[in-house]
């Protein structure tokens, strides 16, 4: 069963965190020993949600800033929008992505001027 996940370092050990949904689909539970096979994903690939793609196409300046961001940063910003569960939350997240691209907020959503 293919899944996408990140490997999380924890000292000398590494962990892969799976969602409850993924565990259920695999017939596994927390603490179970499972066999995992790896294939390295395309490190340049970014799957952005359609509404983010459309919003970026409509704004050439922000599209340029998006394209200049690292793939990891683009993935994080795209994920922020993709996991929104309601339309109002999605709209707020799109606005936040634009504020981050504009340098008004950091990746955590904090106003840049608030940092000491």
N, CA, C and O atoms as a GROMACS GRO file, in nm:
protein
  464
    1UNK      N    1   0.084  -0.117   0.000
    1UNK     CA    2   0.000   0.000   0.000
    1UNK      C    3   0.089   0.124   0.000
    1UNK      O    4   0.154   0.151   0.101
    2UNK      N    5   0.095   0.198  -0.108
    2UNK     CA    6   0.181   0.317  -0.113
    2UNK      C    7   0.128   0.432  -0.027
    2UNK      O    8   0.008   0.463  -0.030
    3UNK      N    9   0.216   0.494   0.048
    3UNK     CA   10   0.184   0.614   0.126
    3UNK      C   11   0.301   0.710   0.115
    3UNK      O   12   0.414   0.670   0.090
    4UNK      N   13   0.272   0.837   0.132
    4UNK     CA   14   0.378   0.936   0.138
    4UNK      C   15   0.395   0.978   0.283
    4UNK      O   16   0.297   1.003   0.352
    5UNK      N   17   0.519   0.985   0.328
    5UNK     CA   18   0.546   1.023   0.466
    5UNK      C   19   0.687   1.078   0.473
    5UNK      O   20   0.770   1.055   0.384
    6UNK      N   21   0.714   1.150   0.579
    6UNK     CA   22   0.847   1.204   0.602
    6UNK      C   23   0.912   1.126   0.716
    6UNK      O   24   0.844   1.078   0.806
    7UNK      N   25   1.042   1.113   0.709
    7UNK     CA   26   1.117   1.048   0.815
    7UNK      C   27   1.156   1.155   0.915
    7UNK      O   28   1.216   1.256   0.880
    8UNK      N   29   1.120   1.131   1.041
    8UNK     CA   30   1.145   1.230   1.147
    8UNK      C   31   1.266   1.185   1.230
    8UNK      O   32   1.264   1.077   1.288
    9UNK      N   33   1.371   1.268   1.237
    9UNK     CA   34   1.485   1.231   1.319
    9UNK      C   35   1.453   1.251   1.468
    9UNK      O   36   1.385   1.346   1.506
   10UNK      N   37   1.502   1.160   1.549
   10UNK     CA   38   1.488   1.170   1.694
   10UNK      C   39   1.617   1.115   1.754
   10UNK      O   40   1.624   0.998   1.794
   11UNK      N   41   1.718   1.200   1.760
   11UNK     CA   42   1.847   1.155   1.807
   11UNK      C   43   1.908   1.061   1.705
   11UNK      O   44   1.914   1.092   1.586
   12UNK      N   45   1.954   0.945   1.752
   12UNK     CA   46   2.015   0.847   1.663
   12UNK      C   47   1.911   0.763   1.590
   12UNK      O   48   1.946   0.689   1.497
   13UNK      N   49   1.784   0.774   1.628
   13UNK     CA   50   1.677   0.695   1.567
   13UNK      C   51   1.599   0.782   1.468
   13UNK      O   52   1.607   0.905   1.470
   14UNK      N   53   1.524   0.716   1.383
   14UNK     CA   54   1.437   0.782   1.287
   14UNK      C   55   1.297   0.721   1.299
   14UNK      O   56   1.283   0.601   1.322
   15UNK      N   57   1.196   0.804   1.283
   15UNK     CA   58   1.059   0.756   1.292
   15UNK      C   59   0.980   0.800   1.169
   15UNK      O   60   1.009   0.904   1.109
   16UNK      N   61   0.881   0.720   1.135
   16UNK     CA   62   0.785   0.757   1.033
   16UNK      C   63   0.651   0.763   1.103
   16UNK      O   64   0.609   0.666   1.167
   17UNK      N   65   0.583   0.875   1.090
   17UNK     CA   66   0.453   0.890   1.154
   17UNK      C   67   0.344   0.867   1.050
   17UNK      O   68   0.346   0.927   0.943
   18UNK      N   69   0.249   0.780   1.082
   18UNK     CA   70   0.138   0.751   0.994
   18UNK      C   71   0.008   0.797   1.060
   18UNK      O   72  -0.006   0.792   1.182
   19UNK      N   73  -0.084   0.842   0.980
   19UNK     CA   74  -0.214   0.883   1.032
   19UNK      C   75  -0.294   0.761   1.076
   19UNK      O   76  -0.265   0.649   1.035
   20UNK      N   77  -0.393   0.785   1.159
   20UNK     CA   78  -0.482   0.677   1.201
   20UNK      C   79  -0.550   0.612   1.082
   20UNK      O   80  -0.571   0.491   1.080
   21UNK      N   81  -0.585   0.693   0.983
   21UNK     CA   82  -0.651   0.641   0.862
   21UNK      C   83  -0.558   0.544   0.789
   21UNK      O   84  -0.600   0.437   0.744
   22UNK      N   85  -0.430   0.582   0.776
   22UNK     CA   86  -0.333   0.495   0.709
   22UNK      C   87  -0.315   0.365   0.786
   22UNK      O   88  -0.310   0.258   0.726
   23UNK      N   89  -0.304   0.375   0.919
   23UNK     CA   90  -0.290   0.254   1.001
   23UNK      C   91  -0.409   0.161   0.981
   23UNK      O   92  -0.393   0.040   0.967
   24UNK      N   93  -0.529   0.218   0.980
   24UNK     CA   94  -0.650   0.138   0.963
   24UNK      C   95  -0.650   0.068   0.827
   24UNK      O   96  -0.682  -0.051   0.817
   25UNK      N   97  -0.615   0.143   0.722
   25UNK     CA   98  -0.611   0.084   0.588
   25UNK      C   99  -0.510  -0.030   0.578
   25UNK      O  100  -0.531  -0.128   0.506
   26UNK      N  101  -0.400  -0.017   0.653
   26UNK     CA  102  -0.296  -0.120   0.651
   26UNK      C  103  -0.326  -0.235   0.746
   26UNK      O  104  -0.254  -0.336   0.747
   27UNK      N  105  -0.431  -0.221   0.827
   27UNK     CA  106  -0.462  -0.325   0.925
   27UNK      C  107  -0.360  -0.328   1.038
   27UNK      O  108  -0.334  -0.433   1.096
   28UNK      N  109  -0.303  -0.212   1.068
   28UNK     CA  110  -0.200  -0.204   1.173
   28UNK      C  111  -0.250  -0.114   1.285
   28UNK      O  112  -0.347  -0.040   1.270
   29UNK      N  113  -0.181  -0.121   1.398
   29UNK     CA  114  -0.212  -0.038   1.514
   29UNK      C  115  -0.083   0.023   1.567
   29UNK      O  116   0.026  -0.023   1.534
   30UNK      N  117  -0.096   0.126   1.649
   30UNK     CA  118   0.020   0.190   1.709
   30UNK      C  119   0.101   0.084   1.784
   30UNK      O  120   0.047   0.008   1.864
   31UNK      N  121   0.230   0.081   1.758
   31UNK     CA  122   0.320  -0.013   1.824
   31UNK      C  123   0.343  -0.142   1.747
   31UNK      O  124   0.433  -0.219   1.781
   32UNK      N  125   0.263  -0.166   1.641
   32UNK     CA  126   0.284  -0.287   1.560
   32UNK      C  127   0.415  -0.277   1.484
   32UNK      O  128   0.458  -0.168   1.446
   33UNK      N  129   0.477  -0.391   1.462
   33UNK     CA  130   0.596  -0.399   1.378
   33UNK      C  131   0.548  -0.426   1.236
   33UNK      O  132   0.473  -0.521   1.212
   34UNK      N  133   0.591  -0.344   1.142
   34UNK     CA  134   0.549  -0.359   1.003
   34UNK      C  135   0.672  -0.356   0.913
   34UNK      O  136   0.777  -0.304   0.951
   35UNK      N  137   0.658  -0.412   0.795
   35UNK     CA  138   0.765  -0.407   0.696
   35UNK      C  139   0.741  -0.285   0.608
   35UNK      O  140   0.630  -0.262   0.562
   36UNK      N  141   0.847  -0.207   0.587
   36UNK     CA  142   0.836  -0.086   0.506
   36UNK      C  143   0.942  -0.090   0.398
   36UNK      O  144   1.058  -0.121   0.424
   37UNK      N  145   0.902  -0.058   0.277
   37UNK     CA  146   0.996  -0.046   0.165
   37UNK      C  147   0.995   0.099   0.120
   37UNK      O  148   0.890   0.163   0.118
   38UNK      N  149   1.111   0.150   0.085
   38UNK     CA  150   1.124   0.291   0.052
   38UNK      C  151   1.153   0.313  -0.096
   38UNK      O  152   1.223   0.235  -0.160
   39UNK      N  153   1.098   0.420  -0.146
   39UNK     CA  154   1.134   0.474  -0.277
   39UNK      C  155   1.146   0.624  -0.255
   39UNK      O  156   1.053   0.687  -0.204
   40UNK      N  157   1.257   0.681  -0.291
   40UNK     CA  158   1.279   0.824  -0.269
   40UNK      C  159   1.192   0.903  -0.367
   40UNK      O  160   1.197   0.881  -0.488
   41UNK      N  161   1.114   0.993  -0.312
   41UNK     CA  162   1.025   1.077  -0.394
   41UNK      C  163   1.106   1.184  -0.466
   41UNK      O  164   1.216   1.218  -0.425
   42UNK      N  165   1.049   1.235  -0.572
   42UNK     CA  166   1.108   1.347  -0.645
   42UNK      C  167   1.116   1.466  -0.551
   42UNK      O  168   1.012   1.520  -0.512
   43UNK      N  169   1.235   1.507  -0.515
   43UNK     CA  170   1.254   1.614  -0.417
   43UNK      C  171   1.214   1.752  -0.469
   43UNK      O  172   1.203   1.847  -0.391
   44UNK      N  173   1.194   1.764  -0.598
   44UNK     CA  174   1.152   1.891  -0.657
   44UNK      C  175   1.001   1.900  -0.672
   44UNK      O  176   0.947   2.009  -0.697
   45UNK      N  177   0.931   1.788  -0.659
   45UNK     CA  178   0.786   1.784  -0.683
   45UNK      C  179   0.709   1.853  -0.571
   45UNK      O  180   0.739   1.835  -0.453
   46UNK      N  181   0.609   1.932  -0.610
   46UNK     CA  182   0.521   1.997  -0.515
   46UNK      C  183   0.379   1.982  -0.568
   46UNK      O  184   0.349   2.028  -0.678
   47UNK      N  185   0.292   1.919  -0.491
   47UNK     CA  186   0.152   1.903  -0.530
   47UNK      C  187   0.071   2.012  -0.461
   47UNK      O  188   0.030   1.997  -0.346
   48UNK      N  189   0.047   2.121  -0.533
   48UNK     CA  190  -0.028   2.233  -0.478
   48UNK      C  191  -0.176   2.216  -0.509
   48UNK      O  192  -0.211   2.173  -0.619
   49UNK      N  193  -0.264   2.250  -0.413
   49UNK     CA  194  -0.407   2.241  -0.440
   49UNK      C  195  -0.449   2.339  -0.550
   49UNK      O  196  -0.387   2.444  -0.568
   50UNK      N  197  -0.553   2.303  -0.622
   50UNK     CA  198  -0.596   2.380  -0.738
   50UNK      C  199  -0.623   2.527  -0.705
   50UNK      O  200  -0.584   2.614  -0.783
   51UNK      N  201  -0.688   2.556  -0.594
   51UNK     CA  202  -0.719   2.695  -0.563
   51UNK      C  203  -0.592   2.777  -0.539
   51UNK      O  204  -0.589   2.896  -0.571
   52UNK      N  205  -0.488   2.716  -0.485
   52UNK     CA  206  -0.360   2.786  -0.469
   52UNK      C  207  -0.296   2.810  -0.605
   52UNK      O  208  -0.244   2.918  -0.630
   53UNK      N  209  -0.299   2.710  -0.692
   53UNK     CA  210  -0.242   2.724  -0.826
   53UNK      C  211  -0.312   2.838  -0.902
   53UNK      O  212  -0.247   2.921  -0.964
   54UNK      N  213  -0.445   2.841  -0.895
   54UNK     CA  214  -0.523   2.946  -0.963
   54UNK      C  215  -0.490   3.083  -0.906
   54UNK      O  216  -0.471   3.179  -0.981
   55UNK      N  217  -0.482   3.094  -0.774
   55UNK     CA  218  -0.451   3.222  -0.710
   55UNK      C  219  -0.311   3.270  -0.749
   55UNK      O  220  -0.290   3.390  -0.771
   56UNK      N  221  -0.216   3.179  -0.758
   56UNK     CA  222  -0.080   3.218  -0.796
   56UNK      C  223  -0.073   3.259  -0.943
   56UNK      O  224   0.000   3.352  -0.977
   57UNK      N  225  -0.148   3.192  -1.029
   57UNK     CA  226  -0.149   3.229  -1.171
   57UNK      C  227  -0.205   3.370  -1.191
   57UNK      O  228  -0.168   3.438  -1.286
   58UNK      N  229  -0.293   3.412  -1.102
   58UNK     CA  230  -0.356   3.544  -1.112
   58UNK      C  231  -0.267   3.655  -1.057
   58UNK      O  232  -0.300   3.772  -1.072
   59UNK      N  233  -0.156   3.620  -0.995
   59UNK     CA  234  -0.068   3.719  -0.932
   59UNK      C  235   0.076   3.689  -0.969
   59UNK      O  236   0.141   3.605  -0.907
   60UNK      N  237   0.127   3.758  -1.071
   60UNK     CA  238   0.260   3.728  -1.124
   60UNK      C  239   0.372   3.750  -1.022
   60UNK      O  240   0.469   3.674  -1.020
   61UNK      N  241   0.359   3.852  -0.938
   61UNK     CA  242   0.464   3.880  -0.840
   61UNK      C  243   0.473   3.766  -0.739
   61UNK      O  244   0.581   3.716  -0.710
   62UNK      N  245   0.359   3.727  -0.685
   62UNK     CA  246   0.360   3.618  -0.587
   62UNK      C  247   0.396   3.485  -0.653
   62UNK      O  248   0.458   3.401  -0.589
   63UNK      N  249   0.358   3.466  -0.777
   63UNK     CA  250   0.396   3.343  -0.850
   63UNK      C  251   0.548   3.335  -0.862
   63UNK      O  252   0.606   3.227  -0.847
   64UNK      N  253   0.612   3.448  -0.889
   64UNK     CA  254   0.758   3.451  -0.898
   64UNK      C  255   0.819   3.417  -0.762
   64UNK      O  256   0.915   3.341  -0.754
   65UNK      N  257   0.762   3.474  -0.654
   65UNK     CA  258   0.812   3.445  -0.520
   65UNK      C  259   0.793   3.297  -0.486
   65UNK      O  260   0.880   3.235  -0.424
   66UNK      N  261   0.681   3.241  -0.528
   66UNK     CA  262   0.654   3.098  -0.508
   66UNK      C  263   0.759   3.015  -0.579
   66UNK      O  264   0.816   2.922  -0.521
   67UNK      N  265   0.785   3.049  -0.705
   67UNK     CA  266   0.882   2.974  -0.785
   67UNK      C  267   1.023   2.984  -0.729
   67UNK      O  268   1.103   2.892  -0.745
   68UNK      N  269   1.055   3.095  -0.662
   68UNK     CA  270   1.188   3.114  -0.604
   68UNK      C  271   1.204   3.043  -0.470
   68UNK      O  272   1.317   3.021  -0.425
   69UNK      N  273   1.094   3.005  -0.407
   69UNK     CA  274   1.100   2.936  -0.278
   69UNK      C  275   1.153   2.793  -0.299
   69UNK      O  276   1.139   2.737  -0.408
   70UNK      N  277   1.213   2.737  -0.197
   70UNK     CA  278   1.262   2.600  -0.206
   70UNK      C  279   1.144   2.504  -0.219
   70UNK      O  280   1.033   2.537  -0.177
   71UNK      N  281   1.166   2.386  -0.276
   71UNK     CA  282   1.057   2.288  -0.284
   71UNK      C  283   0.998   2.254  -0.147
   71UNK      O  284   0.877   2.238  -0.133
   72UNK      N  285   1.083   2.245  -0.046
   72UNK     CA  286   1.034   2.214   0.089
   72UNK      C  287   0.941   2.322   0.141
   72UNK      O  288   0.838   2.292   0.202
   73UNK      N  289   0.978   2.447   0.118
   73UNK     CA  290   0.892   2.558   0.163
   73UNK      C  291   0.761   2.558   0.085
   73UNK      O  292   0.654   2.578   0.143
   74UNK      N  293   0.768   2.534  -0.046
   74UNK     CA  294   0.645   2.529  -0.127
   74UNK      C  295   0.556   2.413  -0.080
   74UNK      O  296   0.434   2.429  -0.073
   75UNK      N  297   0.615   2.298  -0.049
   75UNK     CA  298   0.536   2.185   0.000
   75UNK      C  299   0.467   2.220   0.131
   75UNK      O  300   0.349   2.187   0.151
   76UNK      N  301   0.539   2.286   0.222
   76UNK     CA  302   0.480   2.323   0.351
   76UNK      C  303   0.363   2.420   0.331
   76UNK      O  304   0.258   2.404   0.394
   77UNK      N  305   0.381   2.519   0.245
   77UNK     CA  306   0.275   2.616   0.221
   77UNK      C  307   0.155   2.550   0.152
   77UNK      O  308   0.040   2.578   0.186
   78UNK      N  309   0.181   2.464   0.056
   78UNK     CA  310   0.072   2.394  -0.014
   78UNK      C  311  -0.004   2.304   0.083
   78UNK      O  312  -0.126   2.295   0.078
   79UNK      N  313   0.069   2.237   0.171
   79UNK     CA  314   0.007   2.149   0.269
   79UNK      C  315  -0.084   2.228   0.363
   79UNK      O  316  -0.193   2.182   0.398
   80UNK      N  317  -0.040   2.346   0.401
   80UNK     CA  318  -0.118   2.432   0.490
   80UNK      C  319  -0.257   2.460   0.430
   80UNK      O  320  -0.357   2.459   0.501
   81UNK      N  321  -0.260   2.483   0.300
   81UNK     CA  322  -0.387   2.510   0.232
   81UNK      C  323  -0.465   2.379   0.213
   81UNK      O  324  -0.586   2.375   0.235
   82UNK      N  325  -0.397   2.275   0.172
   82UNK     CA  326  -0.462   2.148   0.137
   82UNK      C  327  -0.535   2.084   0.254
   82UNK      O  328  -0.637   2.019   0.234
   83UNK      N  329  -0.486   2.101   0.376
   83UNK     CA  330  -0.548   2.033   0.490
   83UNK      C  331  -0.663   2.113   0.551
   83UNK      O  332  -0.727   2.065   0.645
   84UNK      N  333  -0.689   2.232   0.501
   84UNK     CA  334  -0.802   2.311   0.552
   84UNK      C  335  -0.932   2.234   0.526
   84UNK      O  336  -0.953   2.183   0.416
   85UNK      N  337  -1.017   2.226   0.627
   85UNK     CA  338  -1.138   2.144   0.615
   85UNK      C  339  -1.261   2.223   0.572
   85UNK      O  340  -1.358   2.164   0.526
   86UNK      N  341  -1.258   2.355   0.584
   86UNK     CA  342  -1.373   2.435   0.545
   86UNK      C  343  -1.330   2.544   0.447
   86UNK      O  344  -1.213   2.581   0.443
   87UNK      N  345  -1.424   2.593   0.370
   87UNK     CA  346  -1.392   2.700   0.274
   87UNK      C  347  -1.340   2.826   0.342
   87UNK      O  348  -1.243   2.884   0.294
   88UNK      N  349  -1.400   2.870   0.454
   88UNK     CA  350  -1.345   2.990   0.521
   88UNK      C  351  -1.201   2.969   0.569
   88UNK      O  352  -1.118   3.059   0.559
   89UNK      N  353  -1.173   2.851   0.621
   89UNK     CA  354  -1.036   2.822   0.666
   89UNK      C  355  -0.941   2.821   0.547
   89UNK      O  356  -0.830   2.873   0.555
   90UNK      N  357  -0.985   2.762   0.438
   90UNK     CA  358  -0.903   2.756   0.317
   90UNK      C  359  -0.872   2.896   0.267
   90UNK      O  360  -0.759   2.924   0.228
   91UNK      N  361  -0.971   2.984   0.268
   91UNK     CA  362  -0.951   3.123   0.224
   91UNK      C  363  -0.852   3.195   0.316
   91UNK      O  364  -0.766   3.269   0.268
   92UNK      N  365  -0.863   3.172   0.446
   92UNK     CA  366  -0.767   3.234   0.540
   92UNK      C  367  -0.626   3.180   0.516
   92UNK      O  368  -0.529   3.255   0.523
   93UNK      N  369  -0.615   3.050   0.489
   93UNK     CA  370  -0.484   2.990   0.465
   93UNK      C  371  -0.422   3.043   0.335
   93UNK      O  372  -0.301   3.067   0.329
   94UNK      N  373  -0.504   3.061   0.231
   94UNK     CA  374  -0.452   3.118   0.106
   94UNK      C  375  -0.398   3.259   0.132
   94UNK      O  376  -0.291   3.295   0.083
   95UNK      N  377  -0.474   3.338   0.209
   95UNK     CA  378  -0.428   3.474   0.243
   95UNK      C  379  -0.299   3.468   0.323
   95UNK      O  380  -0.209   3.550   0.303
   96UNK      N  381  -0.290   3.372   0.414
   96UNK     CA  382  -0.169   3.357   0.495
   96UNK      C  383  -0.049   3.319   0.409
   96UNK      O  384   0.060   3.372   0.429
   97UNK      N  385  -0.069   3.229   0.314
   97UNK     CA  386   0.039   3.192   0.222
   97UNK      C  387   0.090   3.316   0.149
   97UNK      O  388   0.211   3.334   0.134
   98UNK      N  389   0.000   3.401   0.104
   98UNK     CA  390   0.041   3.523   0.035
   98UNK      C  391   0.117   3.617   0.128
   98UNK      O  392   0.214   3.680   0.086
   99UNK      N  393   0.074   3.627   0.255
   99UNK     CA  394   0.147   3.711   0.351
   99UNK      C  395   0.286   3.654   0.376
   99UNK      O  396   0.382   3.730   0.393
  100UNK      N  397   0.298   3.523   0.379
  100UNK     CA  398   0.429   3.460   0.397
  100UNK      C  399   0.517   3.488   0.276
  100UNK      O  400   0.634   3.524   0.291
  101UNK      N  401   0.461   3.471   0.157
  101UNK     CA  402   0.538   3.499   0.035
  101UNK      C  403   0.581   3.645   0.028
  101UNK      O  404   0.688   3.677  -0.023
  102UNK      N  405   0.496   3.734   0.079
  102UNK     CA  406   0.527   3.878   0.078
  102UNK      C  407   0.626   3.917   0.187
  102UNK      O  408   0.671   4.032   0.192
  103UNK      N  409   0.660   3.822   0.276
  103UNK     CA  410   0.754   3.852   0.383
  103UNK      C  411   0.691   3.920   0.503
  103UNK      O  412   0.762   3.964   0.593
  104UNK      N  413   0.558   3.929   0.505
  104UNK     CA  414   0.488   3.993   0.618
  104UNK      C  415   0.479   3.901   0.738
  104UNK      O  416   0.473   3.947   0.853
  105UNK      N  417   0.478   3.770   0.712
  105UNK     CA  418   0.468   3.671   0.819
  105UNK      C  419   0.574   3.563   0.796
  105UNK      O  420   0.616   3.538   0.683
  106UNK      N  421   0.614   3.498   0.906
  106UNK     CA  422   0.708   3.387   0.891
  106UNK      C  423   0.628   3.259   0.863
  106UNK      O  424   0.505   3.262   0.856
  107UNK      N  425   0.697   3.150   0.846
  107UNK     CA  426   0.632   3.023   0.811
  107UNK      C  427   0.532   2.978   0.916
  107UNK      O  428   0.442   2.900   0.885
  108UNK      N  429   0.546   3.025   1.039
  108UNK     CA  430   0.455   2.987   1.146
  108UNK      C  431   0.335   3.080   1.158
  108UNK      O  432   0.248   3.060   1.243
  109UNK      N  433   0.329   3.183   1.072
  109UNK     CA  434   0.218   3.276   1.074
  109UNK      C  435   0.238   3.397   1.162
  109UNK      O  436   0.148   3.480   1.175
  110UNK      N  437   0.355   3.409   1.223
  110UNK     CA  438   0.384   3.524   1.308
  110UNK      C  439   0.419   3.645   1.221
  110UNK      O  440   0.488   3.632   1.120
  111UNK      N  441   0.371   3.762   1.262
  111UNK     CA  442   0.409   3.883   1.192
  111UNK      C  443   0.560   3.899   1.204
  111UNK      O  444   0.617   3.884   1.312
  112UNK      N  445   0.623   3.930   1.094
  112UNK     CA  446   0.770   3.941   1.093
  112UNK      C  447   0.815   4.053   1.185
  112UNK      O  448   0.919   4.040   1.250
  113UNK      N  449   0.741   4.162   1.194
  113UNK     CA  450   0.780   4.274   1.279
  113UNK      C  451   0.769   4.239   1.427
  113UNK      O  452   0.827   4.309   1.510
  114UNK      N  453   0.696   4.130   1.463
  114UNK     CA  454   0.683   4.089   1.601
  114UNK      C  455   0.806   4.017   1.654
  114UNK      O  456   0.824   4.004   1.775
  115UNK      N  457   0.890   3.970   1.563
  115UNK     CA  458   1.009   3.897   1.607
  115UNK      C  459   1.114   3.996   1.654
  115UNK      O  460   1.134   4.102   1.595
  116UNK      N  461   1.182   3.958   1.763
  116UNK     CA  462   1.282   4.046   1.822
  116UNK      C  463   1.410   4.028   1.763
  116UNK      O  464   1.506   4.095   1.801
   0.00000   0.00000   0.00000
